[in-house]
C-alpha cells in the first residue's frame, strides 16, 4: 500500500462543461496539493481524453450527460469519466497518467482495474448522484429543461 492512512481535505473546482463523443460532461478539477490549485488541463485536452475513454458515441440506453473528474493526486494524476445510463445507473471509466521514458504523457486504464474512485472523488460522485436525482429523476422526465438544470448544478469547494 503506497498511500498513507490519513485524510486531508482536497479542493475541487467546477470547470466549464466538456463536449466529448456526443456527450455533455460536467467537469471538475481536484488537487491534493495547494500548489497545484491553479493547475488545470485545457478544455481541449479534457475533451480528447474523455473522447478516447468513451471510444464511441452514446449507444442504446446511454444518456448524453455525465461528468468527469481530473484529479492531481499525490502519486499521479487521474481522469474519471462517467455517463448516465438507462434511468438511474452510471457508467464509469478511470484512467491514470503514465509518463514514458521520453517524458511523454498518456492516459491509460489503471493496472488495478477494479478501482472505482478514492474517498475524495467519491464525494463528487455522490454530489453528481444527488444532482441527477434532484434535477432529472424527481422531475420524472429527461428533456431540455431537466438536462439544463442537471448540467447547471455543479460543486466547488473542499472534500
Secondary structure, DSSP 8 states (H G I E B T S, - for coil): --S-S-----EEEEEEEEEETTEEEEEEEEESSGGGTT----HHHHHHHHHHHH-SS--TTEEEEEEEEEEE-SS-EEEEEEEEETTTEEEEEEEEEEE-TT--EEEEE-SSTT----HHHHHHHHHHHHHHIIIIITTT--SHHHHHHHHH----EE-
